[in-house]
Amino acid sequence: MAFVITQNCCTDASCVPACPVDCIRPVPDPSGVGNQMLYIDPAACVDCGACLQVCPVGAIYYEDDLPEGQTKFRDINAEFFDRRPLETRAAPPVAIRPAVESGALRVAIVGSGPAACYAAAELLENDGVEVNVFERLPTPFGLIRSGVAPDHQRTKDVVGIFEPALGGPGAGCYFNVAVGPDISHDELLAHHHAVIYAVGATASSSLGIPGEQLRGHHAAADIVAWYNGHPDHADDDVDLDSPRVVIVGNGNVALDVARVLLMTPDTLAHTDIADHALRRLAAGSIEEVVILARRGAADAAFSVGEFLALGELDGVDVAVEGELGHRPDDDFEAALKYDLAAEYRDRPATFGNKRLVFRFSTTPVELIGTKRVQGLRVREGEREETIDTTLVLRSIGYRGTPVADLPFDPSRGVVPNAGGRVVADGQAVTGVYVTGWIKRGPRGVIGTNRGCAHETVNALFEDFTAGRLARQVGPNSDVDALLAERNVPVVDWLGWRAIDAAERDRAADSGRPRVKYCDPAELVAVARRQ
């Protein structure tokens, strides 16, 4: 018997070193390129359950306990190793970190999403290191709170590995503090030996076609932020009175949005979706979501797990139209995507169900309309047609935006760096680092940030050991005084815990995990009730 990794895999890779027989592959790297899941070799697994204990998102099951709808992952795990027999690998090197005297290494981290939290957690494993986390919003965890789909509560459980670090000794939390307006880059450097920027990539790429200015065309990322209650988007005017929605792009974000738009209000009412979105979705008229992919099924950006899970949606038919393209023989996950698309294409429709339609090998050409979207003209091969719709969402990737006082590469949308060290004019900028999407570009999933942060933290410790970070810096009390003087209402860790408890209390009689506060002033007020 064996354990099986399933849909929720975040590639955090906590399970890899925990396995006593080293039978989990592939081993992720910091680049974010490659497989979007890990797999357990059933022939080598010794049934010890060590992986199950450390998985932060509950993605691992004993094979006889697989939930209904996920039994196919037993075969997927086995097939991965049929194609790539398990090979013994050399034990990874263990980083030997120097002892740190109290006050000798204080690090500021800008951002509080997965990349920031992985970096903070690793830094704080070393006695003597101090870490201060600065976050523009009153709440931590970035895209885990505002980007993960509301029906993916297991995925959000990854915060459980960050909470002990952020709430533990050596950590300081400065939420509701915007670096730039509230405290400058130079001021951070004056009070910290090093600064790590983990600010993500928040700008949505454009389609580059006529009509993008029309009302009814949105970035899918903005819709995600809206239904997750992000304070920047809680008041967005999202018109859902369209029987058909078209999403251009086919990554996991596109699948998340499609799923949320088609789910029943009763199902959504048991998630942490924002109240305003729940009301609007319940009153909406969406019956069909069309996902457009320029290339074939094997080249799709979504993960196998997310694509497979769509087939279990209540009251929704998954249909596939357009040319599937080529099925590769040398790429395991790409072949799986092709095979699943072929299965969906052959499924019969169910009368009365909503529809989720994948159109592969189809290119958007123009948004049609005068003041608002009335349709989307697309091309498939030599043939063009117009898909009637009043709501088009683009989900074709993200871009980083310039960070004040840091160099920026506009062509890649990242801060130029070498292994996490920020580089300007060919030279490393002493004491300034990046991690996450602003470092490597918008690739990978939540757990990819672990390896990325590890690389950056290693670079930081190399510089510390070499004496490049040795200088006098001001005390934390000066940071507190500076923010108080500027009347910045800082939310600390206890303030976040008060928000967290209040949101859970609001949901106590509803069966929901939490009911979110979405207004920054209200969030700050709740934090101050502690």
Secondary structure, DSSP 8 states (H G I E B T S, - for coil): --EEE-TT-----THHHH-TT--EE----TT--S-SS-EE-TTT-----HHHHH-TT--EEEGGG--TT-THHHHHHHHHHHHS-----------------TTS-EEEEE--SHHHHHHHHHHTTSTT-EEEEEESSSS-STHHHHTS-TT-HHHHGGGGGTHHHHTSTTEEEEET--BTTTB-HHHHHHH-SEEEE-----EE----STTTTSBTEEEHHHHHHHHTT-TTTTT-------SEEEEE--SHHHHHHHHHHHS-HHHHTTS---HHHHHHHHH----EEEEE-SS-GGG-SS-HHHHHHGGG-TTEEEEEES------SS-HHHHHHHHHHHHHHTS---TT-EEEEEE-S-EEEEEEESSBEEEEEEEETTEEEEEE-SEEEE-S-EE----TTS--BTTTTB--EETTEEEETTEEEEEEEE-THHHH-S-S-TTHHHHHHHHHHHHHHHHHHTTTT------HHHHHHHHHHTT---B-HHHHHHHHHHHHHHTTTTT-S------HHHHHHHHTT-
